[in-house]
């Protein structure tokens, strides 16, 4: 399996972050990850209620390439997590603010992730 690109946190640009977070499905993915009980245990396949698998792959890539999430492969399964600690150092308070605002927005889709 090919290695996925994860930008160094110092190379993450605010414009890329805001562009990635400008989509309701990606916001729903972020909120669902934030609400997940276990860090780094959210399977990519758990998000199929939000969109088709091919569209989800696109959204996962946008979040990963913007530096917001990390994908980890284990066999044939990919796990998704928020790069919360790194992101907090680079942009203090930004993710928490976005997540809390998205939680209050009824137009942002969300799911409960079972791990």
N, C-alpha and C positions, 0 to 999 in steps of 0.2 A: 504494500500500500504506500502511495506517495506521501511524503512529508507535507503537512499543511503549513502555509505561511502564517506566522503570528508576528506582527510588527513589534519591535522593541518599544517599550512604553514611552521612551524619550522621543521617538519618531512619530508618535500619535499626534495628529493635528486636530484642533477643535472643530474645524470645518468638516472634517471627515466624520467625527463623532456626531455632530448635529445632523449631518446628512443621513447617517445610518439610523439615527433615532427619529427621523422624520416620517417614518412609515408605521402605521398602526399595528401591522403584524409583528414587526420587529420590536415595537414597544410591548406587545403582548408576550413575546418570547422573553424579553428582559424581565417583566413583572413576574412571569411564571418561574423563571430561574431564581429570582430574588425570594420568592415564596417557597422554593423547594427546601425540604427539610435537610437534605444531605448535599453538601457542596460536591461538585464533580461527579454526581451520580445521575444526572438528568440525561436520559437517552434521547438522541435526536429523533428517534421514532415516536417519542411520546407527544410530539407536537402536531400530529396529523389532523387533529380537530381544527387547527388554525388555517391550514392550506394543504395543497397537494405535496407529495414528497419532493418533486422537482422544484416547486416554488419555495419550499422550505429550505432546500439546499442553497438556493440563491440568497435567501434571507440570512441563513447561518453564515455564509461567506461574507456578506456585507458587514455583519456584526463582528466577525473575526478579523477581517481586514481593517476595520476601523479601530481595532485594539480593545474592543469592549468585552469580547468573550474569548474563551480558549476551547479548542476542540481536542479531544484525546481519543485515540483509537485503542480499542481492546478487542482483539480478534476482528470480527466483522461488525462490531458495534462501535458507534461513536458517541462519546459523552460530551456534554456542553456545560460550561460553567462561566460565571462572570469573573473577570480579572479584577475583582473588587479592591484588594489591597494595593495592587500596582496602580490602578486607576485613581484611587483615593489620594495616593502620593502625588500623582501628576495633576489631577483636577479635584482638589478637596471639595467634598460636598456635592459635586455635580450629579453623580449617579443616584445618590439618595434623593436629591431633589426631583430628578426626572422620574424615578420610580414612584415616589409618593404622589406626584402630580398625575402620573399615568393611572395609578390605582383609583384615583377619584374620577377619572374620565370614563363614563359608561360606554364610549365608542371604542375603547381599547379592548380587543378580545383577550380573554385569559382562560387558562386551563389549570387544573390541579395536576401536578406531575407526581405520579406514583413511582417510587424508586424501590 
